[in-house]
Amino acid sequence: MDLSALEAAARAAMDPAGYDYYAGGAETETTLRENVTAWDRWRLRPQVLRDVSTVSTATTLLGTHVATPIGVAPAAYQQLAHPDGEVGMARGAAAAGALMTVSTLATVSLEDVAAAAPDAPRWFQLYVFVDRGYAGELVDRAVAAGYRALVLTVDTPVLGRRWRDERNGFALRDGMQMANVPLSMPDGDAAAGTGRGSGLAALFADHDRGLTFDDLAWLRERAGGVPIVVKGVVRADDARASLDAGASAVWVSNHGGRQLDRTVATAAALGEVADAVGDDAEVYVDGGVRRGLDVLTALALGARGVFVGRPALWGLATGGADSVRDVLTGLTDELEHAATLAGVADIRDVPRDLVTPA
């Protein structure tokens, strides 16, 4: 699958500021670039004389069956890519048998996304505001709408310095809204930074910079039995602390290179985190994944699920739900092909020694 050509087509189809919002990273975009190239720093050591007459890409994520370990990472404002926005993404992911994570900053309400693909697996990504009532309302809505996990993003106490967005004066187009801004927030209160009409930087001014591991207890209680995934981990000690505080899984992520520039690439951090977690919990990863070989490498390094953001967005921009499906199934086909050549019949059983540093 030529994702470079797909991105070029998406760029041609999108408003330039919207394209830059998705494509860009923080400051000099060092992490953005290294997320992609870091996967190439691993080499495969294929097994031979294994029965690969059939190869399974199916797995489970927190007990939910999926046809592929490749899922859709949370991404804000998907109507920038296509009028269907998160509804199109949800339908495309469902058609591919993939799990989708829906952003707090979606342009379609979490209830409407759930209704668009009611039988598909989905998680909800959560930001926590200073007023916990806002976050609690989001949790209640997600649980009621059947989201199977809450993904707490922990790497955004403040918004990263995204120079492309600053140059473009990025803002939502007329008619778009942050549809998941809790219903109790005053609509359009831009001065307070809390309304549906306010900008991204203003909304992030309300994020809780004092959030700690201790706050996971509050979230677990509010969520009831819905598991908590901590997203934004690149260190072994933070991974263990997340589990000790009650998380059910950890997600290795540097926010697609959009937060702290020069953060370690996720392909470099994944093995350390997976070793620290061991068999105690599942580990997921995103960041720079562009090929089925990247997915196989991630699975060998200890990931249970591998999530993509920009490739799915380029699909949405160029062809709506159908193209999202094609991106996810294309990557899954590449994974199956690579696993076959590597002597792996079941992607749940990728051995660690399948990869070695280049």
N, C-alpha and C positions, 0 to 999 in steps of 0.2 A: 504494500500500500504506500503510495507516494504522498505522504502527509505534507511535504513541502509544497507540492502542487495544489493540494487542498487548501492550505493556508493562503496561498497566493489568490486562489479563487474567492476565498472568504474575504480577503482584504479588498478585492475589487467590488464585492457585493455590499460591503459595510460602509457606514459613515466613518471617515478617518479617525475621529476622536474615539468612537466606539471600538474600532479595531485596535487602536493603541491602548485602550483600557485593558483589553484582554491580552494583547501580545507583550505589553511592557512589564518591566520589573522595577525594583527599587534602585534609585540613584544610578550608578554606572552599569547596572544590570550584570554584574559579575556572577552572582549566584544563578540568575536566570540562564546564562550561557552554560555554566558548569553543571547545572542539573542535567542537561542533555549530554554533555561530553563525558560525565563521570561514569555513565553506564558502559562506555567503550573502554574503560580502564580495567574491566574484568574479562577474563577469557574462560571459555567453556572447555571442560574435559569430558567429552562424550563417553558414555558407556556403550559397549558393544555386546552382541549376542544376547540381547534382551528381547522378549516377545513384545513387539510394538505393532502387532497386526491390528490392534485397536488402541487408540489413545483417548483418554477421557480428560476433558477440560472442566468438568463439573466439580463443584466444591460446596462447602457451606461457609457462611460468614455469620458468626454468632448464632449458629444453629439454623440459619435460613439457607435453603438450597438455592443455588444459582448455577446457570449453565456455564458460566465463565468466571474466573477470578478477577477479571477486568471490570471495574465499576466506574461510575461517573463521580468525580470529585465535586464538591460544592463550588459553585461559581455564581457571582452576583449578576443581577440585571440582564437576564438572558434575552429579553426582548430587544436589546441592542443588536443581537445577532439575527433574530427572526421574529416576526409578529406573534408566533405561537409561544415564544419564550420557553419557560419551564415546562409547559404542557407538551410541546414538541419534544423536548429532551426526555421527558418521562415516557412518552409513547415509544420513542426510538430505543431507549434503554430496555423497556419491557419487551420489545420485539426481538432484542438480542439476548434476552434472558439474563440481563445484567442488573446489578443493584445501582440505584441512583441516590445520591445524597443531595438534599434540597437545602439551599442557602437561606439563612435568615433574611438576606438582602435580595430575595427573589422579587420579580415583577409580577408574579402570579401568586395568589395566596396558597399557603400550604394545603389548605382544604381542597382547592381546585386542582392542584397538582395531583393529590391523592385520588380525586375522582376521575382524572384523565386516564389512569392506569390502576384501577382499584385492586387488582390481584397481584400487582408487581411488588417486589421487595423495595423498600425505601427507608432511608434514614433522614433525620433532620439535623442540620448543622446549627449550633446555637452560639450566639454572642450573649454575654452577660452584661447588663447595664448596671449603673450605680444603683438605681432603684430596682431592687430585686423583683418587685411586682411585675415589671415589664417582662423580665426573663421567665418568671413563673407562669405568666399568661401564655407565653410561647410554648413552654413545656406542656402545659395543660392542653393546648390546641393540638400539638403534635401527637401526644398520646391518644387523644380522642379521635384523631384522624387516622390512626393505625400505623404510625411510623414505628419501626421496630428497634430503633436505637437513637440515642441522642449523641451527636458528635460535638463535643465542647472544644471550640477553637481557642487555644491558649497562647498564641504567639502574636496577638494584636492588642496589647495594652494601649497603644496608640497606632495610628495609621502610618505605614511606611512612606518614605519620601519618594513618590513616583513622579519623576521629572517629566515624563511624557504627559501625564495628566495635568501637571501644573502648567506646562506650556500650552496645552489645549484648553485650559479652563474647563475641565471635564464636568459635566452635569447631565442628569437624565433629560432626555428629550421631552417636549411637551406631550402630555398624555400618559407618560410612564409614572409609576409610583413604586415605592417600597411596600409591596402588598402585605408583607408580614410584620410591618410595624404594629405592635400590639394595639388592639382596638381601643384601649384605655388612653393611648397617647393622643394629645390634641392634634387634629389633622391640620397640617400646613403651618405649624408653629416654627418657622425657620429661625426666628431669633433665638429660640430656646434650643434649637438643634434636635428636636424630638419629633417633628411632624413628618408626614409622608412626603411633603414637598421639600424638605430640607436636604442639603447636600451630604455627600458621604463623609467629609471631614467633620461636619457638624454632628452627625450621628455618632461618629467615633469619639467625639468629645464626651459623650455620655457613657462610654464603656468604663467598666470597673477596673481601674489600674491596681486596685488592692486585692484582686482575686488571688487566692492561694490554694494549695492542696487541701487545706481544711474545708474549703467551700464545696468540695465534692460531696461531703456529707449532706449538705443542704440540697444539692441537685439530686442526689440519689433518693432522698426522702420525697422530694416533689415529684420525681418521675415514677415512683412506685417500683414496679418490677422491670421497667424498661432499662436495658443496659446503657452504660455511659462509656463512650469512646473519647479518649483525650487526644486531640489532634494538634500537631505542632511540636512534637517531641523530636529532638536530634541528639539527645544525651542518654546514656545508660542510667545515670542516677535519677534523672527525671522520669524515665520509664518506670523504674522500680517504685519511686515515690507515688506515681499515679496509681499503680496497682495497689499499693499499701493504703492509699486513700479511698479506694473503692471502685476504681475504674475497671471495666470488664475487658478493655482492649486499649492499645495505644497505636497511634497513627503517626508514622514518621513523615514529617512534612516541614518545609520552610516557606509555606504559603506561595509556592510557585515562584520563589525568588522575588516576592513583592513586598516583603517586610524589612528585615535587616539585611542589607547587602553584605556580601562576603560571608554569609552564613554557609556552613559546610553543606555540600551537595547531599541529597538524600541517599544516593547510591553509595556514598562513603559512610554515612551514619547508620544505615540500616543494619549491617551485621552486628555492630556494637549493641544496638538496642535489642535486637533479636536474641543475642547471647544473654543479655541481662534478664530478659523476660523468660527465656527458656520455654518450658511447657506450661507455664502458669496462665498464659493468656495469648490471644491472637495479636499479631502485629500486622499493620497495613502500611502502605507507602504510596506516595505520589511524588511527582516532580521529574520532568524531563523524559517521561516514558513515551517513546515514539515508535517502538518496534516490538514484535513478539519476542525477539531475543532479549529485550530489556525486561519483559515480564518474566521470562524463564530465569533470568539472572536474579531478579528480585525474589522469586520463589525459592531459589537455591540459598539466598542469603537469609531467609527466614520469614519472608512475608507470607501471609495467608491470602491477602487480597491486595490488588494493585490498581490504583485509581488514576484516571486521566482527566485532565481539565481542558486544556486548549484543543487537543484533537477533537474532542466531542463538540466543542463550541464551533470549530471550523466546519464540522459536519452540519451542525444546526444552521449555520449561516448560509451554507450553499444548497441545502436541500431539505431543511426541516427534519422531521422525525425519521424519514426514510434514510437520509444521509447519516444521521446519528447511528441508526441501526447498522448501516454499512461500515462505518468506522469501527464500531465495537466488534462486529462479526469479523471484519477484516483482520483486526489485531488478534482476535481469538484464533482465526485460521493460521496466522503466522505463528502463534504460540504452539498450536498443535503440530505444525510442521517442524518447528525447532525441537519440540519435545521428542518427536519421532526420531529425528536424526541424532538426538542426544541419548536415546535409549531409555526414555522415561515414559512409561505407559499410563501413569496417573499423575496429574499435576499436584495432587495432594502429597505425593511422596518424592518430591525432588530432593536428592541428597545434597548436603552442604558442600561436599567435595566436588560437585559438578562444576564449580567455579573456582578460579584462582586469580590473584591480581596479575595484571599484564606486566 
